């Protein structure tokens, strides 16, 4: 079974192509495992079970390290997007907010259901604290005159 080396190299090439086509960082461990098994099979071509064991062992051994490496090379986007960008912005109350019933606020031309810990009158300014589903949790912005 002298051609087993080429089979392992073909397996490594297939996993390499899969790695390049996928956005994950998982198939590279199988590439290394296949190359290790191919190197072993060059010296002991008849030891199929050992080759499979080396393939599985190397892949299992590298799995935690690939996860750590993936975390290091990927960074969280510093720019907030979608609804996360609304947190901290100012909104105008268009329907009185009651702590029990809620209300509505307008944020950049969009109307949102709102909830607050205190009663906030219509046309008041509020700051968005958090977003849960389709509701924003707000707090009243005290005007400079009242301070």
VENJOSUL-V828305 format. One record per backbone hydrogen bond with DSSP energy under -1.0 kcal/mol. CO is the residue of the C=O (numbers start at 1). NH is the residue of the N-H. Records with the same first field share a line. If there is no record, write none. Layout:
BEGIN
CO->NH ; NH
END
This chain:
BEGIN
1->4
3->7
4->8
5->9
6->10
7->11
8->12
9->13
10->14
11->15
12->16
13->17
14->18
15->19
16->20
17->21
26->29
27->31
28->32
29->33
30->34
31->35
32->36
33->37
34->38
35->39
36->40
37->41
38->42
40->44
44->47
46->48
47->51
48->52
49->53
50->54
51->55
52->56
53->57
54->58
55->59
56->60
57->61
58->62
59->63
62->66
63->67
64->68
65->69
66->70
67->71
68->72
69->73
70->74
81->84
82->85
83->86
86->89
89->128
91->126
92->106
93->123
95->104
97->120
98->102
102->98
103->114
104->94 ; 95
105->112
106->92
107->110
110->107
112->105
113->136
114->103
115->138
120->97
121->124
124->93
125->141
126->91
127->139
128->88
130->137
132->135
134->113
135->132
136->115
137->129 ; 130
139->127
END
